[in-house]
Every structure is written in structure tokens, then in C-alpha cells.
Amino acid sequence: MRGVAGAEGSAASITATMLDGRPFASEQLKGKVLLVNFRATWCGPRREEVPALDAWYRAHRDQGLEVLALSVDERTVEAKVREAARPYSFRVAMMTTAKLSGFGRIWRMPVSAEFDREGRLVKQDWFIQPKLDAAALDAAMKPLL
């Protein structure tokens, strides 16, 4: 996936405050598969992909899938982020509230990262990320479930 500079197989972690004020800690998801989707309201491809991501999450959450969308938007547009996130069932936080460990700099969009049930960062690719649709999610995430 594009733009996450870090080591695959690493024990990366994320803490954040969700848009609803609840805390998030990736360490609390051990035993679940986590897809972290870095997004922004200004990113056209991400806006197009989110409905498919939400549908895939709804179809697989009972199998232990969790999705966290981290908005890289500026805090000044948080109301816009909240409005965009309203229809979706997965967790959303502002990157400004997040602390990432085991990641490098997020330097390109779009980008996602996949974590296995042990909490290890298992997939990232700096250069190529297919459009997030059901087929791409099946290929990337189903083996982890």
C-alpha cells in the first residue's frame, strides 16, 4: 500500500481519540484483523472508495475485522470530516489526535495498512495500491481473517 514508511512484520501501534470522544488503542484489538485507512476529505479516490470499504467491513466484522479511518485533514475542518464519516459504521479519528508507533512518515495518499490478529503490521507498499473495492479487499484482507 502506498506511503507508509515502516517495517512489515513490525509491532506497530496506534492510539487515537475517535470522533465520538472514545479512546482507541490498537493493542486492545489483539485477536482481530485491523485495516487502517489513511484518508482525507479532499482525496477524491478515497471518497469514492469509502462506501465499498464500509460495505466490506459490515460483511466481515463478525469474522473479527476492524477498520480505523484516520483523517489527515487539518483540525480546522473536523466538522467536514464528521459529516463525511456520519454514514459509515467503522471507527474514524483525526490524525491530529493519533499517536503512531512503528510507522514512518505518511508521505503519500491513498494509503492503508493491514495488521494481523497478533497486532503485526503485515502489509504495506509504498508504490502501488489498487482501488479499494470488494475484490481488492477480498485479496488483501480475507487471508488474514
C-alpha positions as CSV (number, residue, x, y, z in Angstrom):
1,M,0.0,0.0,0.0
2,R,1.3,3.5,-0.7
3,G,3.1,5.8,1.6
4,V,3.6,4.1,4.9
5,A,7.3,4.0,5.6
6,G,7.9,1.3,8.2
7,A,8.8,-2.3,8.5
8,E,6.4,-5.1,7.6
9,G,6.0,-7.6,10.4
10,S,6.7,-4.9,12.9
11,A,4.8,-4.4,16.1
12,A,3.3,-1.1,15.1
13,S,0.6,0.5,17.3
14,I,-1.9,3.3,17.1
15,T,-3.7,5.3,19.8
16,A,-6.2,7.9,19.0
17,T,-9.4,9.6,20.1
18,M,-12.4,8.7,17.9
19,L,-14.6,11.5,16.6
20,D,-17.2,10.5,19.3
21,G,-14.6,11.1,22.0
22,R,-13.9,7.4,22.8
23,P,-10.3,6.3,23.1
24,F,-8.8,3.8,20.6
25,A,-5.7,1.6,21.1
26,S,-4.7,-1.0,18.5
27,E,-3.2,-3.1,21.3
28,Q,-6.8,-3.8,22.5
29,L,-7.6,-5.4,19.2
30,K,-5.4,-8.4,19.6
31,G,-7.2,-11.4,18.1
32,K,-8.8,-9.2,15.4
33,V,-7.6,-8.1,12.0
34,L,-7.2,-4.4,11.6
35,L,-7.3,-2.3,8.4
36,V,-6.1,1.3,8.9
37,N,-7.2,3.6,6.1
38,F,-5.5,7.0,6.0
39,R,-7.8,9.4,4.2
40,A,-8.8,13.0,3.7
41,T,-11.9,14.7,2.6
42,W,-10.0,16.4,-0.2
43,C,-8.9,13.0,-1.6
44,G,-11.3,12.1,-4.5
45,P,-10.3,8.4,-4.8
46,R,-10.8,7.9,-1.1
47,R,-14.3,9.5,-1.1
48,E,-15.2,7.1,-3.9
49,E,-13.8,4.0,-2.1
50,V,-15.3,4.6,1.3
51,P,-18.8,3.1,0.6
52,A,-17.2,-0.1,-0.7
53,L,-14.9,-0.2,2.4
54,D,-17.9,0.3,4.7
55,A,-19.9,-2.5,2.9
56,W,-17.0,-4.9,3.2
57,Y,-16.5,-4.0,6.8
58,R,-20.2,-4.7,7.6
59,A,-20.0,-8.0,5.8
60,H,-16.8,-9.2,7.7
61,R,-16.8,-7.6,11.1
62,D,-18.3,-10.7,12.6
63,Q,-15.2,-12.6,11.4
64,G,-13.0,-10.3,13.5
65,L,-12.4,-7.4,11.2
66,E,-11.9,-3.9,12.5
67,V,-11.4,-0.8,10.4
68,L,-10.0,2.5,11.5
69,A,-10.1,5.5,9.2
70,L,-7.6,8.2,10.2
71,S,-8.3,11.5,8.6
72,V,-5.2,13.5,7.7
73,D,-7.3,16.7,7.3
74,E,-6.4,19.7,9.4
75,R,-8.3,20.1,12.7
76,T,-10.0,23.2,11.3
77,V,-12.1,21.1,9.0
78,E,-13.1,18.5,11.6
79,A,-16.8,19.3,11.1
80,K,-16.4,18.4,7.4
81,V,-14.7,15.1,8.5
82,R,-17.6,14.3,10.9
83,E,-20.2,15.0,8.2
84,A,-18.3,12.7,5.7
85,A,-18.0,9.9,8.3
86,R,-21.6,10.0,9.5
87,P,-22.9,7.3,7.2
88,Y,-20.2,4.8,7.9
89,S,-20.1,2.1,10.6
90,F,-16.3,1.8,11.1
91,R,-14.2,3.9,13.5
92,V,-12.9,7.3,12.5
93,A,-10.4,9.6,14.1
94,M,-8.5,12.7,13.2
95,M,-4.8,12.1,12.7
96,T,-4.1,15.1,14.9
97,T,-5.4,13.0,17.9
98,A,-3.4,9.9,16.9
99,K,0.0,8.6,18.0
100,L,1.6,6.1,15.7
101,S,4.4,3.9,16.7
102,G,6.3,1.6,14.3
103,F,5.2,3.6,11.3
104,G,7.3,6.0,9.4
105,R,6.1,9.2,7.9
106,I,2.8,9.0,6.0
107,W,4.1,10.6,2.8
108,R,1.6,9.8,0.1
109,M,-2.1,9.2,-0.4
110,P,-4.0,7.0,-0.7
111,V,-2.6,4.5,1.8
112,S,-3.7,1.7,4.0
113,A,-2.0,-0.7,6.4
114,E,-3.0,-4.2,7.4
115,F,-2.5,-5.8,10.8
116,D,-2.9,-9.5,11.6
117,R,-4.6,-11.0,14.6
118,E,-1.3,-10.7,16.6
119,G,-1.1,-6.9,16.0
120,R,1.7,-7.1,13.5
121,L,1.9,-4.8,10.5
122,V,1.8,-7.3,7.7
123,K,1.1,-5.4,4.6
124,Q,2.3,-2.1,3.2
125,D,3.5,-1.0,-0.2
126,W,5.0,2.4,-0.9
127,F,4.1,2.5,-4.6
128,I,1.0,0.6,-5.7
129,Q,-2.4,0.4,-4.1
130,P,-5.3,-0.9,-6.1
131,K,-8.6,0.8,-5.7
132,L,-10.2,-0.3,-2.5
133,D,-13.2,-2.3,-3.8
134,A,-14.6,-5.7,-2.8
135,A,-12.2,-7.6,-5.0
136,A,-9.1,-5.8,-3.7
137,L,-10.3,-6.1,-0.1
138,D,-11.0,-9.8,-0.6
139,A,-7.5,-10.4,-2.0
140,A,-5.7,-8.3,0.8
141,M,-7.8,-9.0,3.9
142,K,-9.6,-12.3,3.6
143,P,-6.4,-14.3,4.1
144,L,-5.9,-12.6,7.4
145,L,-9.5,-13.4,8.6
